[in-house]
Amino acid sequence: MSKERPSEGNATWCRSLALGLAMLCVQAPALAASYRIVFASNLQAVSGGCFRDDTSGCDLFSALYDSGTKTVSAITRLTSDATAAEIFPALSPDGNWLAYDHGTNASPARHELRLIHLPTGSKTTLVSDARFPEWIDGTHLLYSSVAPGNKHVALLELDLGGSTPRTKSTQAICNTSRCPGTAATEDPFPFPGGTRIAFQSTKSDRYIAGLSFINLDGSSFTLANGWDGSGHAIVSTAGDEVLYALASSGALQVLNLTSGAKFALPLASTGSTLTAFDPRYASASSLSWAYAAWLDGRRALLLSGAGVDSHGAQFMSRLFLGEFDAAWSSVTITDLATAIERAAGKNGKDFCTAAARLVTSGSASTSPASPLLGIQGAEQGDLAIIRSLGANTAQIPLPKTNAEFSSMLAQASSADMKVLLRADPADIQSTALKFDTAKLSSLVTGVKTGLADARIAGLLIAEDLCQENPATHTRQWNINAAELASAVSTIKAIVPSLAVAVAFNKASCLDSFVAAATEGANIGDIALLNLFYYKWNTTAKLIDSYQYSAMNFKRFAPAAGVLPRIGVIERLGEEASPFPSADWIVARSKEFFAFGGAFDGVMYYDYRQQEALQVKNIVNVIGEASYVAAFQSVFAAAQSVYGVNPAQQSFVEYYEPELDHYFITADSNEQAFIYTGGAGNWQRTGYAFKEGGSAPVCRFYGNTAINPATGQMFGPNSHFYTVNAAECAGLKAAYNPKAPSWQFESDSDQSTAALSGTCASGLVPVYRAYNNGYARGVDSNHRLSSDYAAYLATVAAGWLAEGVVMCAPQ
């Protein structure tokens, strides 16, 4: 991959006209929903693949797929057994249980049907010598018994009401008397209503498969297409169509049960057609499409596209989304594997199987309704003082009685303030530094009416996780992600609307809790991150790491909020006063606001020179005019950043010194990928401008086709952006797949076009400079910046001034 290009984007076959795939490009019906996808991959494995019969290297992961933006987020690892392959996931209808195949490399290979309770992460083995699970409803699970000499489709009835799943009954559905002429049956899939299933039969006198149907009671066995090698079936949610694979060719077909018509899906049959998505496909003698998941009744399918070598063995596989037209005659393909790899900072991995569930209710998290701009470490009587400094929120201790609560709410209302309440650890913590569930429940129950009030921004239940007590060198909290999730669940059961806050002593601590949390668990609705400023810190890198952690947490819990808690620390002896100078507070704060696009507000707290020195509380400087003015300036700046739209994206600028190139992106996944180093030596410059406006931003990248004369891409090796509709159309028309030219990538971001080089009131001009690469014989590159001084400095370095090219929100 070119060094310039930070990511591949969400490539679709409709965007691959230059690669000879135009015959597959149609406008399919647009999806407009979010899905929880669970998939099998070797995403984190050092070795091992991810195919049907692999016995190591494959784990299960979950992610959120937004079908509107075609983006992937909240990737979570669900299993991690290095000695086994865990594949064929099946999500229960309520989304709380995941059944899967746990395969080991014993001789012969053994398979176990296992079950994960996703909210807690607990695992249970249900059946040995079993695989291919599929849910009929919330308590009945189909599977394939693969015991030697006794391979058949069966049904489990489960009791999931207790702490451990229990098998109530097991029923063999298909045997030689019910399914005459068969030697084995496998891969069951239910029809809607759960009274009939589709499955794969194997002929008794020779190994050849056939698509079959049978009722759950064992009646009405039907061989749908004869013994034609068809199998691995899934049924549409309407029950009128069945998708199945042909063993002879690896192709997929659809059988319409009403008309009897069969449709061969228009999917690639040779690996060379897919090399744009993964160069390993070039070595494939053929392709095998299988193990699909039907998305919510639409003609949209999750598909595994495997490369098959000349010996018939699968050696790599990718996960795609196919959106088909009404006649199954044309398709638009989205490369989900690349989107997943990009979000995970990986590439070249294998994807075997997937399951999906429509997410209709969103996250269980409760994010802040508005940006929280506040001060912590205060008392109830400080609310009016804090309001005078420009804050809208104060963190204060949790009142323990209803009378105290009523008094606090009255003061908050009078001061027009929200309060983030802090529970005293002594009131909810055990001697082992764990949550005492009984004490926590009693404390919340005692004031639950007050906690449901609109003035309550949230309840902070654990502070400075991962922080050691300097006096005892022990952790202040000795809890893990599962215990934190359990505490949040306890509170939500009492006050469902209450946002639960958790404070982490540094970004890496939050990252560790997210990595350890199970998919679907709530480890907090608001994450507070301690952000310390020292005069010798490299501020850009410091804030970049915090922004990456914030985005990482929001992938796990998309509705959650993240607030930095800013403390400025002066080096001992650098200041005459133990409290930093007012102008330095303003400078550090505004420096953060320029970088803090992943956050939902900001909290300030007691500033200190060193741990051993005197603490000077913010509220104690109220009589000093310079500090009052400083915090009023700080909160005014914060309001301008977060007040318009706290979730608003920003175009963030990066620089690659070896190339002398600039790059901007408003995509949080790309920003996170760049931060992890996956794109190379791209460094954040410290400049950004907001995304949003009335016109699409056309994004182009140089022609990626290989020039046979040089063996390199035609290029240029750079990105180009414009909101000028004529310029966008002209570049699209000028694209030449056999020459250097600009290849259209996307227009999903928005800005506003400048009028005669000026911007309307309320908008910020964005300037563009050009390195004159064409004339200089180097790759063209453009710098876009809303900072006029940076623009002038770039021009002074020899770049051409192109003036104002778009207008960004303030």
C-alpha positions in Angstrom: 0.0 0.0 0.0 1.2 3.5 -0.7 2.8 5.3 2.1 0.7 8.4 1.6 -2.6 6.7 1.9 -3.7 6.4 5.6 -6.6 4.0 4.9 -8.5 2.3 2.2 -11.9 3.5 3.2 -15.0 1.4 2.9 -14.3 0.2 -0.6 -17.3 -1.1 -2.6 -17.4 -2.7 -6.0 -19.4 0.3 -7.2 -16.2 2.3 -6.6 -14.0 -0.1 -8.5 -14.8 0.7 -12.2 -11.1 1.0 -13.0 -10.6 -2.6 -11.9 -12.9 -4.2 -14.4 -15.8 -4.7 -12.1 -18.3 -2.3 -13.7 -20.7 -5.1 -14.5 -21.3 -5.7 -10.8 -22.1 -2.0 -10.1 -25.7 -1.1 -9.5 -27.5 1.1 -7.0 -29.1 -1.5 -4.6 -31.8 -0.5 -2.1 -30.0 1.4 0.7 -29.9 -0.1 4.1 -30.7 2.2 7.0 -30.0 0.4 10.2 -27.3 -0.5 12.7 -26.4 -4.2 13.2 -24.5 -6.0 15.8 -22.2 -8.3 13.8 -20.4 -11.2 15.4 -17.7 -12.7 13.3 -14.9 -15.3 13.4 -11.4 -14.1 12.5 -7.7 -14.5 13.2 -7.6 -10.7 13.9 -5.4 -11.1 17.0 -3.7 -14.4 16.3 0.0 -14.8 15.5 -0.6 -17.9 13.4 -3.5 -20.1 12.3 -6.3 -19.4 9.9 -10.0 -19.1 10.2 -11.8 -21.7 8.1 -14.4 -24.4 8.6 -11.9 -27.1 9.7 -9.2 -25.0 11.4 -8.5 -25.9 15.0 -6.4 -22.9 16.1 -5.9 -19.2 15.5 -9.6 -18.2 15.2 -11.5 -16.2 17.7 -14.9 -14.5 17.9 -15.3 -10.7 17.8 -18.3 -8.4 17.7 -18.7 -5.0 16.1 -21.3 -2.4 15.2 -22.0 -2.0 11.5 -23.8 1.2 10.5 -25.5 0.4 7.1 -26.0 4.1 6.4 -22.4 5.2 6.6 -21.0 1.7 5.9 -18.6 2.1 8.9 -17.6 -0.4 11.6 -17.0 0.5 15.3 -16.9 -0.9 18.8 -14.8 -4.0 17.9 -14.7 -6.3 20.9 -12.9 -9.6 21.3 -15.2 -12.3 22.8 -13.0 -15.4 22.9 -9.3 -15.9 23.2 -8.3 -19.6 23.3 -5.0 -20.0 21.6 -5.4 -23.8 21.5 -8.7 -23.8 19.7 -10.7 -22.3 16.8 -13.9 -20.7 17.8 -16.2 -20.2 14.8 -19.8 -20.4 13.6 -21.4 -17.8 15.9 -25.1 -17.6 16.5 -26.7 -14.6 18.4 -29.9 -15.2 20.4 -32.9 -13.1 19.5 -32.5 -10.9 22.6 -28.8 -10.4 21.9 -27.7 -11.7 25.3 -26.4 -15.2 24.4 -23.9 -16.3 21.8 -23.6 -19.9 20.8 -20.6 -21.1 18.8 -18.3 -24.0 17.8 -15.2 -24.5 19.9 -12.9 -26.7 17.9 -9.6 -28.2 19.2 -6.7 -29.9 17.5 -7.1 -33.3 19.3 -6.8 -36.4 17.1 -9.4 -36.6 15.7 -10.4 -33.0 16.0 -13.1 -32.4 18.6 -15.9 -29.8 18.6 -17.9 -28.5 21.5 -21.1 -26.4 21.3 -20.5 -23.5 23.8 -22.6 -20.6 25.0 -21.4 -17.1 26.2 -23.6 -14.9 28.3 -22.5 -11.6 26.7 -23.4 -9.2 29.6 -21.2 -11.1 32.0 -18.8 -13.1 29.7 -19.5 -16.4 31.4 -19.0 -19.5 29.2 -20.8 -22.9 29.3 -20.2 -26.0 27.3 -23.6 -27.4 26.2 -22.8 -30.4 24.0 -19.7 -32.3 23.0 -19.2 -33.4 19.3 -21.4 -30.6 18.1 -21.2 -27.5 15.9 -23.2 -25.2 13.5 -25.6 -23.7 16.1 -28.7 -21.7 15.1 -31.4 -20.2 17.3 -35.1 -20.9 16.7 -36.2 -18.7 19.6 -34.9 -17.5 22.9 -34.7 -21.0 24.5 -34.4 -23.5 21.5 -31.1 -24.0 19.7 -30.5 -26.1 16.6 -27.1 -27.8 16.1 -25.3 -30.5 14.2 -24.2 -33.6 16.1 -20.8 -34.6 14.6 -20.1 -37.7 16.7 -18.4 -40.3 14.6 -20.9 -42.6 12.9 -23.9 -40.5 14.2 -23.9 -37.2 12.4 -27.4 -35.7 12.6 -29.4 -32.5 13.1 -30.7 -32.0 16.7 -32.5 -29.5 18.9 -31.7 -28.3 22.4 -34.3 -26.9 24.8 -32.5 -24.6 27.3 -33.3 -23.0 30.6 -31.5 -19.6 30.6 -33.2 -18.2 33.7 -30.5 -19.1 36.3 -26.9 -18.2 36.7 -25.8 -21.2 34.6 -27.6 -22.4 31.4 -29.2 -25.7 31.8 -30.2 -28.2 29.1 -33.9 -29.3 29.6 -34.1 -31.7 26.7 -32.3 -32.9 23.5 -34.2 -34.1 20.4 -32.7 -35.7 17.2 -34.7 -34.3 14.3 -33.4 -36.3 11.4 -32.3 -40.0 11.4 -32.3 -42.7 8.7 -36.0 -43.5 9.2 -37.2 -39.9 9.0 -34.7 -38.9 6.3 -34.4 -42.0 4.0 -31.3 -42.3 1.8 -29.2 -40.1 4.0 -26.0 -41.0 5.8 -25.6 -37.7 7.7 -27.3 -34.3 8.1 -25.8 -31.0 9.2 -26.0 -27.2 9.0 -29.6 -26.6 10.2 -31.4 -23.3 9.8 -34.9 -22.5 10.9 -37.8 -21.1 8.9 -39.8 -18.3 10.5 -42.1 -19.6 13.1 -39.6 -22.4 14.1 -41.6 -25.4 13.0 -39.6 -26.3 9.9 -35.9 -26.2 9.1 -33.5 -26.3 6.1 -30.3 -28.3 6.3 -27.7 -30.2 4.3 -28.1 -34.0 3.8 -25.4 -36.4 2.6 -26.3 -39.3 0.4 -26.0 -42.7 2.0 -24.2 -44.6 -0.9 -21.7 -41.8 -1.8 -20.5 -38.5 -0.5 -22.7 -35.9 -2.2 -24.8 -33.3 -0.6 -28.4 -32.1 -1.1 -30.4 -29.2 0.2 -33.2 -30.6 2.4 -36.2 -29.5 4.5 -38.0 -31.2 7.4 -40.5 -30.3 10.1 -39.2 -30.2 13.7 -41.4 -33.2 14.6 -39.5 -35.3 11.9 -42.3 -35.2 9.3 -42.3 -34.1 5.7 -38.7 -34.7 4.8 -38.0 -33.1 1.3 -34.9 -33.2 -0.9 -35.3 -29.7 -2.6 -32.9 -30.1 -5.6 -32.0 -33.7 -5.6 -28.4 -34.7 -4.9 -26.8 -31.8 -6.7 -24.1 -30.8 -4.1 -26.2 -28.0 -2.6 -26.1 -27.2 1.1 -25.1 -24.6 3.8 -28.6 -23.0 3.6 -30.0 -19.9 5.2 -33.7 -18.9 5.0 -34.9 -15.3 4.5 -36.8 -13.7 7.3 -39.9 -13.8 5.2 -39.5 -17.5 4.7 -40.0 -17.3 1.0 -36.5 -17.7 -0.2 -33.5 -20.0 0.7 -29.9 -19.2 -0.1 -27.5 -22.2 -0.5 -24.1 -23.0 -1.7 -23.0 -25.4 -4.5 -20.1 -27.6 -3.5 -18.9 -28.1 -7.1 -18.3 -24.4 -7.8 -18.5 -22.5 -4.5 -21.2 -20.4 -6.0 -24.4 -19.2 -4.2 -27.9 -19.6 -5.4 -31.3 -18.5 -4.2 -34.4 -20.8 -4.4 -37.8 -19.0 -4.4 -40.1 -21.4 -2.6 -43.2 -19.7 -4.1 -42.3 -19.9 -7.8 -39.6 -22.6 -7.7 -37.3 -20.2 -9.6 -33.6 -20.4 -8.9 -31.2 -17.5 -9.2 -27.4 -17.7 -9.4 -26.0 -14.8 -7.5 -23.8 -12.4 -9.5 -20.7 -12.8 -7.4 -17.1 -13.1 -8.6 -15.9 -16.6 -9.5 -12.2 -15.9 -9.9 -9.8 -14.5 -7.3 -8.2 -12.0 -9.7 -11.5 -10.1 -9.6 -11.1 -9.4 -5.9 -7.4 -8.4 -5.7 -8.4 -4.8 -5.1 -9.7 -5.9 -1.7 -6.8 -8.3 -0.9 -3.8 -9.1 -3.1 -3.8 -12.7 -1.8 -6.8 -13.4 -4.0 -4.4 -13.4 -7.0 -3.2 -16.9 -5.9 -6.7 -18.3 -5.8 -7.7 -20.9 -8.5 -11.3 -20.4 -7.6 -13.6 -18.7 -5.0 -16.0 -20.2 -2.5 -18.9 -18.2 -1.1 -20.5 -19.5 2.0 -21.7 -19.0 5.6 -23.9 -16.0 5.0 -26.1 -14.1 7.3 -29.4 -12.4 6.1 -29.9 -8.9 7.2 -33.3 -8.1 8.5 -35.5 -9.2 5.5 -33.7 -7.0 2.9 -31.8 -8.4 0.0 -28.6 -7.9 1.8 -26.2 -10.7 2.9 -23.1 -11.0 5.0 -20.8 -13.2 2.9 -17.5 -15.0 3.4 -15.5 -15.1 0.2 -12.7 -17.7 0.4 -9.8 -18.1 -1.9 -9.3 -21.8 -2.9 -6.0 -23.2 -4.1 -5.4 -25.7 -6.9 -5.8 -28.6 -4.4 -9.2 -27.4 -3.3 -8.1 -26.1 0.0 -9.1 -22.7 1.3 -6.2 -20.5 2.2 -7.7 -17.0 2.9 -11.2 -15.5 3.3 -12.7 -12.0 3.6 -16.0 -10.8 4.9 -18.3 -8.8 2.5 -21.7 -7.2 2.5 -23.7 -7.8 -0.7 -26.8 -5.7 -1.4 -28.8 -7.2 -4.3 -31.5 -5.9 -6.5 -35.1 -7.3 -6.5 -34.2 -9.9 -9.2 -30.9 -11.0 -7.7 -29.3 -10.0 -10.9 -26.9 -7.3 -9.8 -25.1 -6.5 -6.6 -23.2 -3.8 -4.7 -20.4 -5.1 -2.5 -19.0 -3.5 0.6 -15.6 -4.8 1.9 -16.4 -5.2 5.6 -13.1 -7.0 6.3 -11.1 -3.8 5.4 -13.3 -1.7 7.6 -12.9 -4.1 10.5 -9.1 -4.3 10.0 -8.8 -0.6 9.8 -10.7 -0.1 13.0 -8.6 -2.8 14.7 -5.3 -1.5 13.2 -4.7 -4.8 11.4 -4.5 -6.0 7.8 -4.3 -9.2 5.8 -6.4 -11.2 8.2 -8.9 -14.0 7.5 -12.7 -14.0 8.2 -14.6 -17.2 8.2 -18.2 -16.9 9.5 -20.5 -14.2 10.7 -23.8 -13.6 12.4 -25.8 -10.4 12.7 -28.6 -8.9 14.7 -30.5 -5.6 14.0 -29.8 -3.1 16.8 -33.0 -1.2 17.3 -32.6 0.2 20.8 -29.1 1.6 20.6 -26.7 1.3 23.5 -27.8 0.8 27.0 -25.6 3.7 28.0 -26.9 7.0 29.0 -24.7 9.8 27.6 -24.8 13.4 28.9 -27.8 15.3 27.4 -25.6 18.4 26.9 -21.9 19.2 27.3 -20.8 19.2 30.9 -18.4 22.1 31.5 -17.5 22.1 35.2 -15.3 22.1 38.2 -14.8 19.2 40.6 -13.7 19.1 44.2 -16.4 21.6 45.3 -19.0 21.5 48.0 -22.7 22.1 47.8 -22.3 25.7 49.0 -20.0 26.5 46.1 -22.5 26.1 43.3 -23.2 29.9 42.9 -19.4 30.6 42.9 -18.8 28.0 40.3 -21.6 29.4 38.1 -20.0 32.8 38.3 -16.9 31.4 36.7 -18.8 30.3 33.7 -19.3 26.6 34.4 -22.6 24.7 34.1 -21.7 21.7 36.2 -20.1 21.0 39.6 -18.9 17.7 41.0 -19.9 17.5 44.7 -20.4 14.7 47.3 -23.6 12.6 47.1 -26.2 13.7 49.7 -27.1 10.7 51.9 -30.6 11.6 53.0 -33.6 12.8 51.1 -33.7 16.1 53.1 -30.0 16.8 52.2 -30.8 15.9 48.6 -33.8 18.3 48.4 -31.6 21.2 49.8 -28.9 20.4 47.2 -31.4 20.4 44.3 -32.8 23.7 45.4 -29.4 25.3 45.4 -28.6 23.7 42.0 -31.8 25.1 40.6 -31.2 28.6 42.0 -27.6 28.6 40.5 -28.9 27.1 37.2 -26.3 24.3 37.6 -26.1 20.6 37.0 -24.3 18.4 39.5 -22.2 15.3 39.0 -22.5 13.5 42.3 -19.6 11.5 43.9 -20.2 8.5 46.1 -17.8 8.2 49.0 -15.8 5.0 48.5 -16.2 4.3 52.2 -20.0 4.0 51.6 -19.8 1.5 48.8 -16.5 -0.3 49.1 -15.6 -3.5 50.8 -12.4 -4.1 52.9 -11.1 -5.9 49.8 -11.4 -2.7 47.8 -14.3 -4.3 45.8 -17.8 -3.0 45.4 -20.0 -4.0 48.3 -23.2 -4.6 46.3 -25.5 -4.5 49.4 -24.1 -1.2 50.5 -24.2 0.3 46.9 -27.8 -0.8 46.5 -28.8 0.6 49.9 -27.1 3.9 49.2 -28.8 4.4 45.8 -32.2 3.2 46.9 -32.2 5.7 49.8 -32.1 8.7 47.5 -33.4 7.2 44.2 -36.0 9.8 43.8 -33.5 12.6 43.9 -31.1 10.7 41.6 -33.8 10.7 38.9 -34.0 14.5 38.9 -33.0 16.3 35.6 -30.4 18.4 37.5 -28.3 15.2 38.2 -25.7 14.8 35.5 -24.6 11.5 36.8 -23.2 9.5 39.8 -19.5 8.9 40.1 -19.0 5.5 41.7 -15.3 4.8 41.2 -12.5 7.4 41.1 -8.9 7.1 39.8 -9.1 3.5 38.7 -5.6 1.9 38.3 -4.2 4.6 40.7 -2.1 3.4 43.7 -2.4 4.9 47.2 1.1 6.5 47.7 1.0 5.8 51.4 0.3 2.1 51.1 1.4 1.3 47.5 -1.9 -0.5 47.0 -4.7 0.1 44.5 -7.4 2.5 45.6 -9.8 0.1 43.8 -9.2 -3.6 43.2 -11.8 -4.3 40.6 -12.0 -5.6 37.0 -14.2 -4.8 34.1 -16.8 -7.5 35.0 -17.1 -6.2 38.6 -17.5 -2.7 37.3 -20.2 -3.8 34.9 -22.0 -5.5 37.7 -22.0 -2.4 39.8 -23.4 -0.3 36.9 -26.1 -2.9 36.4 -27.0 -2.8 40.1 -27.5 1.0 39.9 -29.4 0.8 36.6 -31.8 -1.7 38.1 -32.8 1.0 40.7 -32.6 4.2 38.7 -32.6 3.3 35.0 -32.2 6.9 33.8 -29.2 7.7 35.9 -25.9 8.1 34.1 -23.1 6.3 35.9 -19.7 7.9 35.8 -16.3 6.3 36.3 -12.9 8.1 36.6 -9.7 6.6 35.2 -6.3 7.9 36.3 -5.0 7.8 32.8 -5.9 6.9 29.2 -4.2 3.5 29.3 -6.3 2.6 32.3 -9.5 3.2 30.3 -8.1 1.3 27.4 -7.4 -1.8 29.6 -11.0 -1.8 31.0 -12.4 -1.6 27.5 -10.2 -4.4 26.3 -11.3 -6.6 29.2 -15.0 -5.8 29.0 -17.4 -8.3 27.4 -19.5 -7.3 24.4 -22.7 -5.6 25.5 -21.5 -4.8 29.0 -21.9 -1.3 30.4 -18.8 -0.2 32.2 -20.0 3.4 32.6 -22.1 6.0 30.8 -19.5 8.8 31.4 -15.8 8.1 31.5 -13.7 10.8 33.2 -10.0 10.9 32.3 -7.3 12.7 34.4 -5.3 14.9 32.0 -2.3 16.4 33.7 -0.4 19.3 32.1 3.3 19.7 32.9 5.3 22.5 31.3 7.6 20.0 29.8 4.9 17.8 28.3 4.6 17.5 24.5 1.0 18.6 24.5 0.0 17.4 21.0 1.0 13.8 21.6 -0.5 13.8 25.1 -3.9 15.0 24.0 -3.8 12.7 20.9 -3.5 9.7 23.2 -6.4 10.8 25.2 -8.5 11.4 22.1 -7.6 7.9 20.8 -8.8 6.4 24.1 -12.0 8.4 24.0 -12.8 7.1 20.5 -11.8 3.6 21.5 -14.3 3.7 24.4 -17.0 5.1 22.2 -16.6 2.3 19.7 -17.3 0.0 22.6 -20.2 2.1 23.9 -21.3 4.5 21.1 -23.8 6.4 23.3 -21.3 7.0 26.2 -19.6 10.4 27.0 -16.0 11.1 27.8 -14.8 14.1 29.8 -11.2 15.0 30.5 -10.5 16.3 34.0 -7.8 18.9 33.4 -5.2 19.7 36.0 -2.2 22.0 35.3 0.9 21.2 37.3 3.8 23.6 37.6 7.3 22.2 38.0 8.7 22.8 41.5 10.4 26.2 41.7 9.2 27.4 38.3 6.4 29.6 39.8 6.5 31.8 42.9 3.0 30.8 43.7 1.8 27.2 44.1 -1.1 28.1 41.8 -0.3 28.4 38.1 -0.5 31.8 36.4 -3.9 32.7 35.0 -2.6 33.2 31.4 -1.0 29.8 31.4 -4.3 28.1 32.5 -6.0 29.8 29.5 -3.2 28.8 27.1 -3.2 25.2 28.2 -7.0 24.9 28.1 -7.4 26.4 24.7 -4.6 24.2 23.4 -6.7 21.2 24.6 -9.9 22.6 22.9 -8.1 22.7 19.6 -7.5 18.9 19.9 -10.4 17.7 21.9 -13.0 16.8 19.3 -13.6 13.3 20.7 -14.9 14.7 24.0 -18.3 15.7 25.4 -17.2 18.5 27.8 -14.5 19.2 30.3 -14.0 19.2 34.1 -11.4 21.2 36.0 -10.1 20.4 39.4 -7.8 21.5 42.2 -4.5 22.6 40.8 -1.3 21.6 42.7 2.4 22.2 42.3 3.5 18.8 43.7 1.8 16.1 45.7 3.4 17.2 48.9 2.6 20.9 48.5 -0.4 22.9 49.4 -3.6 22.5 47.3 -5.2 25.7 46.2 -8.9 25.1 45.3 -10.4 26.8 42.3 -13.2 28.3 44.3 -10.7 30.0 46.7 -9.4 32.3 43.9 -12.8 33.9 43.4 -11.5 37.2 44.9 -8.6 37.3 42.5 -9.7 39.1 39.4 -7.1 37.6 37.0 -8.2 34.1 37.9 -11.9 34.9 37.6 -11.3 36.3 34.2 -9.1 33.3 33.3 -11.8 30.7 34.0 -14.5 32.8 32.4 -12.4 32.8 29.3 -11.8 29.1 29.6 -15.5 28.2 29.9 -16.5 30.6 27.2 -14.0 28.9 24.9 -15.3 25.5 26.0 -18.9 26.6 25.3 -17.9 27.6 21.7 -16.2 24.2 21.3 -19.0 22.0 22.8 -22.0 24.2 22.9 -23.0 24.0 19.2 -22.7 20.3 18.8 -20.7 18.3 21.3 -20.4 15.4 18.9 -19.4 17.5 15.9 -16.5 16.0 13.9 -13.4 17.9 13.0 -11.0 17.7 10.0 -7.8 16.9 11.8 -4.5 17.7 10.0 -1.4 15.4 9.8 2.0 15.8 8.3 4.5 13.2 7.0 8.0 14.7 7.1 9.7 12.3 4.6 7.1 13.0 2.0 6.6 16.7 3.0 2.9 16.0 2.6 -0.2 17.1 4.6 -3.4 15.1 5.0 -6.8 15.8 6.7 -9.6 13.5 7.8 -12.8 13.9 9.8 -13.3 10.2 10.1 -12.7 9.1 13.7 -11.7 5.6 12.6 -9.0 7.0 10.3 -7.8 9.3 13.1 -7.5 6.3 15.5 -5.8 4.2 12.8 -3.2 7.0 12.2 -2.7 7.4 15.9 -1.8 3.7 16.3 0.9 4.0 13.7 -0.9 1.8 11.1 -0.5 4.5 8.4 3.2 5.2 9.0 4.9 8.3 10.3 2.0 10.7 10.1 2.1 13.2 12.9 -0.6 15.5 14.1 0.2 19.2 13.4 -2.1 20.6 16.1 -4.4 22.2 13.5 -8.1 21.2 12.9 -11.3 22.7 11.6 -14.9 21.6 12.0 -16.8 19.4 9.6 -20.3 20.5 8.6 -22.0 22.7 6.1 -24.3 22.8 3.0 -22.0 21.1 0.4 -20.3 17.7 0.1 -16.5 17.6 0.3 -15.3 15.6 -2.6 -12.3 13.5 -1.6 -9.9 12.2 -4.3 -6.9 10.0 -4.2 -4.3 9.5 -6.9 -4.8 6.7 -9.4 -3.9 3.4 -7.7 -3.6 1.4 -10.9 0.0 0.2 -11.6 1.9 1.8 -14.3 3.5 -1.1 -16.3 6.4 1.1 -17.3 7.5 1.8 -13.7 5.8 -0.9 -11.6 4.4 1.9 -9.3 1.0 3.4 -9.0 0.2 6.1 -11.5 -0.6 8.4 -8.7 -0.2 11.1 -7.6 0.5 9.7 -4.2 -1.8 12.2 -2.4 -5.3 13.2 -1.5 -7.2 16.2 -2.8 -10.4 17.9 -1.4 -12.9 20.3 -2.9 -16.4 21.6 -2.2 -16.6 23.3 -5.6 -19.1 21.2 -7.6 -17.6 22.1 -10.9 -14.1 21.2 -9.8 -15.4 17.9 -8.4 -17.2 17.0 -11.6 -14.3 18.0 -13.7 -11.9 15.8 -11.8 -14.3 12.8 -12.0 -14.6 13.3 -15.8 -10.8 13.6 -16.2 -10.0 10.4 -14.4 -7.9 8.1 -16.6 -7.2 4.6 -15.3 -4.1 4.4 -17.5 -2.5 7.7 -16.5 -1.8 9.9 -13.5 -5.1 11.4 -12.4 -7.5 11.8 -9.5 -9.7 8.9 -8.5 -12.9 9.8 -6.6 -13.1 8.3 -3.1 -16.0 9.8 -1.2 -18.2 12.8 -0.6 -19.6 11.9 2.9 -18.2 14.9 4.7 -19.7 18.4 4.5 -18.5 22.0 4.4 -19.6 25.2 2.8 -18.3 26.7 -0.5 -16.7 30.1 -0.4 -18.3 32.9 -2.4 -15.7 34.9 -4.3 -13.0 33.9 -1.8 -15.0 35.0 1.3 -17.1 33.3 3.9 -20.4 34.4 5.3 -20.7 35.7 8.9 -20.4 32.9 11.4 -18.2 30.7 9.2 -14.4 30.2 9.3 -12.3 30.5 6.1 -10.3 27.4 5.1 -7.2 28.2 3.0 -5.5 25.9 0.5 -1.8 25.9 -0.5 -0.3 23.8 -3.3 3.2 22.4 -3.4 3.3 22.9 -7.2 4.2 19.2 -7.5 3.3 18.8 -11.2 5.7 21.5 -12.3 8.4 20.2 -9.9 8.1 16.6 -11.0 7.0 15.3 -7.6 3.7 14.1 -6.3 1.2 16.9 -5.9 0.0 17.8 -2.4 -2.3 20.4 -1.0 -2.5 21.8 2.5 -5.9 22.9 3.9 -5.9 24.9 7.1 -8.2 27.4 8.9 -5.2 28.9 10.6 -4.1 31.9 8.5 -0.6 32.0 10.1 0.0 28.4 9.2 -1.2 29.0 5.7 1.1 32.0 5.3 4.1 30.0 6.6 3.4 27.3 4.1 3.3 29.8 1.2 6.5 31.4 2.5 8.1 27.9 2.2 7.5 27.9 -1.5 4.0 26.6 -1.9 1.5 28.3 -4.1 -1.3 30.3 -2.4 -4.8 29.2 -3.6 -6.8 31.3 -1.1 -10.0 30.5 0.6 -11.6 27.3 -0.8 -14.2 26.4 1.8 -15.9 27.7 4.9 -16.1 25.7 8.2 -18.4 26.1 11.2 -17.1 28.2 14.0 
